[in-house]
Amino acid sequence: MVYYLIVCRSLTYAQRTAAVLERGGITGVVLRAPKSIVGEGCGYAVKVSERRLAQALVLLNRAELKPKGVYIAESDGSYRQVGP
C-alpha cells in the first residue's frame, strides 16, 4: 500500500495534525519519523493513505498547520520528498 508521511515539527503539532484530519474524516496515524527523513534528533509524522493526501493537505491549510515536509514511502523502504 502506498502511503505518505506528513512530517511535523513536534509531537504536539503531529497530534494537532492528526486531530484536524480526523475531524475531516481522514485517518492519520502519529508515528516517529524515520531518521532518514529528519536526520539528527527526533521528529514526528502523520501517516495518511495515498488517496487521502490531497484532501488532507487542504484541511491542514485551512487549519493553518504547515508541515515541514511530505514524503512518499517507496517500495524499497526509502522515502522521497514530494512536498514542502
Protein Blocks (a to p, Z undefined) as FASTA:
>chain_A
ZZdddddfbfklmmmmmmmmmmnopacddddddfklnopajdddddddfklmmmmmmmmm
mnopacfbdcdddfkopacdfbZZ
